[in-house]
Amino acid sequence: FIIRPDILDDNTLKFLKSKTKDFIAYYYDSTRRFSRKLDIVHFFDKIYSYDKLDVEAHGFEFLTNYIFKVNKSTTNKRLIFNISTFDYRFPLLEKLAAYLKLKNWSYKILVYNGSPMESKYVEIITEQKSIDEVAQLISESKIIVEIQRGEQIGLSFRIFEALGQAKKLITTNQDIVNYDFYKPQNILVIDEHDIIIPDDFVDSPYDDIDQKILDKYKIDNWIKPIFNLE
């Protein structure tokens, strides 16, 4: 079983396939973002994908990302948190940060760039944060922001980090309303061209998700269909 097999070259994939009975892949990025994923389809007996468009177009099995850390925290140093890499989403993050500042809501938006640059509203960092450091920053915040990449509709890990830590979520992913854990009190879908965040959403408490629904997305259960453990 391989996650992100498109990073490996064809000879490596061919060798691995020769040593396995069932060669299975998981794509947590869309083929529209990484086209090599389509070039290596023939190596695998089964491919899981979190992207519904890829599932429909290429016959993959649908499987979302997963919750890899559960740690409910009610201690909030700030209202809103986001961490991203510098890319085409940066103007939207600055626009969002300006909106938050105007509302006088406490926030921490970190953008990793690798080299220093100026920003009026967000904090530029030149060193990447570890998974544990990001988890700590999430635990200290009431609301997590997730800006969807334009070339995919699958749910990013940021969404499942929010679920695992029982944090509210502001996202641009329109498809999230179709998932069973969606609650309008917990998840706000915003229009990137017209950002509106109601005070009621920010002020209201987190509405706990049914444990059976939450358990389904934990990694302990996520692996079951892959390895036929159900």
N, C-alpha and C positions, 0 to 999 in steps of 0.2 A: 504494500500500500504506500503510495507516494503523494505527498502534497507539493504542488508546484513542480511537476516533472519537466515543464518546459525549460527549466534552468539547466537540466542535464542534456548532454549531447546524445545524438542518435546511437552511437556505439555503446554508450553506457546503458541506455534504455534497452537496446537489443540484448546485451549481456544479462541484464537483470531479468528480462522476460524469459530467457533461456533457462533460468534457475528457479522459476516459479510455476505453480499450478494455476493460480489466479493472480493476474497482474491488474491492480486497481489504482485509479488516480482520483484525486480530488482537485477541482479547479475553484479556487476562491477569488479569482479574477476572471473577467469575461474574456472571451476570444476576441472581442472587439478592441480590447486594450492590449492583449498579447497574442498576436496572430499565430505564433509558433504553436500554440496549444492545438490548433487545427492540424498542423503538420505532423503531429505525433499521435493522433487519435488511433491509428492502426496498431499501435503497440499494445493497447490495453484491452482486456476482456470486459471491463466495465469502467465508466467514467461518471463520477458524481460532480455536480456543479451547483453553485448557489445562485446562478443567474438564470432566471426563468426564460429569458429570450434564447439563451444558448440551449437550454433543455428542450425547448420547442423546436428550434432550428436543427439541432444536431443529434437528438435522441439520447441525451445524457439523462442520468437519474438526478432528480432534484434533491438537494440537501443543503440546508443553510449552514452558516458558520455556527459556532458553539460558544457556550459560556465556559471559560477555563478557570475562572476565579470567582468564588462566592464569598462576599464579605460585606454584609449590610452595615452601614455606618450612618449615624444621624448627626454626627458632628460636622458642621459646615462652616469652614473659614470664609467661604465666598459663595455667591449664588451660582455663577456660571463658569464653566471651564471647557477649553478646547486645546488640543495640540495637533498640529499638522505640519507637513513639509511645505516648503515654498514651491508653489506651482500656480496654475491658472486660477486656482480658488482664492488666492491671496487678496485680490480686490474685494471679493465678497466678504472675507473675514474682516477686513478693515471697515467695510460698510456696516457689518454687524456690530463690531466693537464700538464704532461711533454711535450707533443706535443705543447700545447698552450704556455708554457713558452719558448720553443725553437723558436716559431714564434714571441715571444715578444708581444703577445696579452694580454690585461688586462682581468683578470678573477677572479671569486670568486666561488670556489667549496666547499660546506659545507657538511660534512658527520657526521651524528648523530650516536654516539656509546654508550652513556650512561656513559662511563668511559674513562679517558684520554688514548691516544695512540699516537704514533709518525707517522708522515707522512711528506715526503719531499715536496710534491706538493699540497696537499689539506689541508683544515682547518678542524680539528676535533672539533665538538661541543658536549657538554655533556648535554645540555638542548634543548628540542625540540622547534622549532619556531612555533608561532601561524600562523593561516591562513593570518591574516593581516600583520604580519611581512614578510612572504614569498611573499605576493602580493607587498609589498614595495620594496623588493629586486629585484623582477621581473621588476617592473616599472623603476628601476635604471639601467637596463641592456638592451643591444641591442638584444642579442641572448640568448635563453634558451636551455639548454641541457637536453634531456630526454633519459635515458637508459632503454630500454624495458626489463621487466622480461622475462626470457627464456621460462616460462611455459604459456605465454599468448600472443595473438596477438591483443587484443582490445586496443583502444587508451586511455592512462592514462589521469588523470586530468591535468598533467603538460602540455600536448598538448593544452588543452582547456584554461588553464591559459594564454598560449602564444597567442592563438587566441584572447581572450578577451582583452588583453593588446596590441595587434598589435605588437608582438615581433617575430623576426625570430626564427627558431627552428632547432637544430641539434639533430637527433634521430637515433636510431638503429632499429626502427620499419619499416620493409620493406613494410608493408601493407598500410602505410599512403598515398602512391602515388595513391591509388584507391578511395580516398575521394575527394568530389567536391571542397573543400577549398585548395587542394594541388596546390602550385605554386613553381617551382624549385628555384625561386628567394628568396622565404621565407623559404622553408623547404629543408634541406639537409639530406639525408639518408646516414649514414656512415657504413662502414664495421668495426666491432669491432676488426677484425684481421689485418686490414690495414687502419688505420685512415688517411684520406686525406680530408683536408678542404681548398678548393680553396680561394685565396685572394679575388677574385671577389665576392664570396658569403658573406664574412665578410664585405667588403667595400661597397657593393651596398645597397641602401635604401630598406625599407620594401615596398612591393607592396600590396596596400590595397585590401582586399577581398570584392567582391560584397556584398552589405548590405543584399540582400535577402538570400544569402547563409549563411552569418554570423548569421542573425536573427534565422535561422532554428535551430541553436545549442544553443541558449540562453534558460535558464531554463524556461522562460515564455512560450515558445513554446514546450519545451521538455516534459512538463507535459500534453500537450493536448491529445496525443493518449492514455496515461495511464488512464486519467479520462474522455475520450470521450468528449473533449471540442472542437473538430474540427468541 
